[in-house]
Structures are given as structure tokens and as C-alpha cells.
Amino acid sequence: MRESLKERYAKTRDFLNKHIDPSKQILDLGVDSSFSQALRADGYKITNTKGEDLDVDFARYTDSGADVVTSFEVFEHLLAPFNFLRSLKAPELVTSVPLSMWFSKGYWNYEEVWDCHYHEFHKRQFDMLLDRTGWEIVDRMSWPHHAGGKIGFRPFLRRFVDRYYLVYCRRKPGYEIPPPLSPSAQ
């Protein structure tokens, strides 16, 4: 496993352990992964999504009955993360996104359209998205990308410029989940 991935997993795991009791039911937005399996080994009760297009097919997950929704580097792949975030009925959210870096273009995979970053956020932009969709940020952290021994200007900058942003949120008191759009309004 790459050093940068090990570091991300360790930081995310520590953050999750700090805020989420393992007895809570978690819906993880994303397919089952080595990270999901590691969290299960830690005693977390995790259900994963199945790889659906969450821009189009998110309704089945907005009221999953989960205590917590986790999303690790998923919202940047959605065209409209606003719709999903505002509709979630879980009381807690732990999510991470890649941050926009002024010296490096966003990730784009021309071969697989589903594997593109439609958004790479600035911290305040993601904070505003969460606020506007009814989430109150309780804790956050960010850290740079480990360049893995590569030489050059951009790998050097990546050691100092935050790349990952991780937040723990609770639903704002009194926030009412809006009803789904009617077919005629879409």
C-alpha cells in the first residue's frame, strides 16, 4: 500500500475513533473496500453502497436508518453533492474531500467518466456546502499529500499545501429535510 494511502487511512481512522462510537450503524458511501474492512475489524457496523451513480440514484440511501453516514473522497465525484447532502436523514456525517491545489489541475480520467473529480473544493467552499445543506461542523482537520519521494516543484509543494479535508458534522437543530422534488419540478 502506498505511503500516502496508509497515512490517509490512519488519520481518517483516528478521526473516526475520536467521534463515532463503534456501536452506531454506519452507511459508507462507496463500495466495500480495504478501509471498510479495516473499520469492521475495529468493531464498526458498516454497510456500503453498491457503486450506484449517487447523483441520480441517491433516494434509497437518504433514509437508510444509519446513525452515521461516512463518505471518504466521494462528493468530488458527484455533479450535484448539494442534493444528496440536503436529503440525508442521518444525524451525523463524517466526510473527506480532496482540496483544490493552485499548482495542480483536478483529477480527470478520460477513460472512465465515473472516475473524475467534478469538484476539488476549497475548505470554505465545502464548509458553505455543508452549512447550506443543514450540517453543523463539529470538528475538522486537513493535511498535505505525501509526495512519496518524487522530485520536482509540485512534489515539493505537496509536502506543505493541504490536500485532504476531513470533517465531522451533526444535523443542525431544527433542520427540516426538504421534500423530494416532484417529477414535474425536475
BELSULZI-V677265 format. One record per pair of residues at least 4 apart in sequence whose C-alpha atoms are under 7 Angstrom apart, sorted by the first residue. I is the first residue (numbers start at 1). J is the second residue. If there is no record, write none. Layout:
<<I | J> <I | J>>
//
This chain:
<<1 | 5> <1 | 6> <2 | 6> <3 | 7> <3 | 148> <4 | 8> <4 | 145> <4 | 146> <5 | 9> <6 | 10> <7 | 11> <8 | 12> <9 | 13> <9 | 35> <10 | 14> <11 | 15> <12 | 16> <13 | 17> <14 | 18> <15 | 19> <16 | 20> <22 | 43> <22 | 44> <22 | 45> <23 | 44> <23 | 45> <24 | 45> <24 | 67> <25 | 45> <25 | 46> <25 | 66> <25 | 67> <25 | 68> <26 | 45> <26 | 46> <26 | 47> <26 | 66> <26 | 67> <26 | 68> <26 | 69> <26 | 70> <27 | 46> <27 | 47> <27 | 48> <27 | 66> <27 | 68> <27 | 69> <27 | 70> <28 | 46> <28 | 47> <28 | 48> <28 | 49> <28 | 69> <28 | 70> <28 | 71> <29 | 48> <29 | 49> <29 | 70> <29 | 71> <30 | 48> <30 | 49> <30 | 50> <30 | 51> <31 | 48> <31 | 49> <31 | 50> <31 | 51> <32 | 36> <32 | 48> <33 | 37> <34 | 38> <35 | 39> <36 | 40> <37 | 41> <38 | 42> <39 | 43> <39 | 44> <40 | 44> <40 | 45> <40 | 46> <52 | 57> <53 | 57> <54 | 58> <54 | 78> <55 | 78> <55 | 79> <55 | 80> <58 | 62> <58 | 84> <60 | 64> <62 | 87> <62 | 88> <62 | 89> <63 | 88> <63 | 89> <65 | 90> <66 | 90> <67 | 90> <67 | 91> <67 | 92> <68 | 90> <68 | 91> <68 | 92> <68 | 93> <69 | 90> <69 | 92> <69 | 93> <69 | 94> <70 | 93> <70 | 94> <70 | 95> <71 | 94> <71 | 95> <71 | 96> <72 | 95> <72 | 96> <72 | 97> <73 | 96> <73 | 97> <73 | 98> <75 | 81> <75 | 97> <76 | 97> <76 | 117> <76 | 118> <76 | 119> <76 | 120> <77 | 115> <77 | 116> <77 | 117> <77 | 118> <77 | 119> <78 | 118> <79 | 118> <81 | 85> <82 | 86> <82 | 129> <82 | 133> <83 | 87> <84 | 88> <85 | 133> <86 | 133> <86 | 134> <86 | 177> <87 | 177> <87 | 178> <91 | 170> <91 | 171> <92 | 169> <92 | 170> <92 | 171> <93 | 168> <93 | 169> <93 | 170> <94 | 167> <94 | 168> <94 | 169> <95 | 166> <95 | 167> <95 | 168> <96 | 164> <96 | 165> <96 | 166> <96 | 167> <97 | 164> <97 | 165> <97 | 166> <98 | 120> <98 | 121> <98 | 163> <98 | 164> <98 | 165> <99 | 120> <99 | 121> <99 | 122> <99 | 163> <99 | 164> <99 | 165> <100 | 120> <100 | 121> <100 | 122> <103 | 154> <106 | 117> <106 | 120> <107 | 116> <107 | 117> <108 | 116> <108 | 117> <109 | 113> <109 | 115> <109 | 116> <121 | 125> <121 | 126> <122 | 126> <123 | 127> <124 | 128> <125 | 129> <126 | 130> <127 | 131> <128 | 132> <129 | 133> <130 | 134> <130 | 135> <131 | 135> <131 | 136> <134 | 171> <134 | 172> <134 | 175> <135 | 169> <135 | 170> <135 | 171> <135 | 172> <136 | 169> <136 | 170> <136 | 171> <136 | 172> <137 | 167> <137 | 168> <137 | 169> <137 | 170> <138 | 168> <138 | 169> <138 | 170> <139 | 167> <139 | 168> <140 | 166> <140 | 167> <140 | 168> <141 | 165> <141 | 166> <141 | 167> <142 | 162> <142 | 164> <142 | 165> <142 | 166> <143 | 162> <143 | 163> <143 | 164> <144 | 158> <144 | 159> <144 | 160> <144 | 161> <144 | 162> <144 | 163> <144 | 164> <145 | 158> <145 | 159> <145 | 162> <145 | 163> <146 | 158> <146 | 159> <147 | 155> <147 | 158> <147 | 159> <150 | 155> <151 | 155> <152 | 156> <153 | 157> <154 | 158> <155 | 159> <157 | 161> <171 | 175> <181 | 185> <181 | 186> <182 | 186>>
//
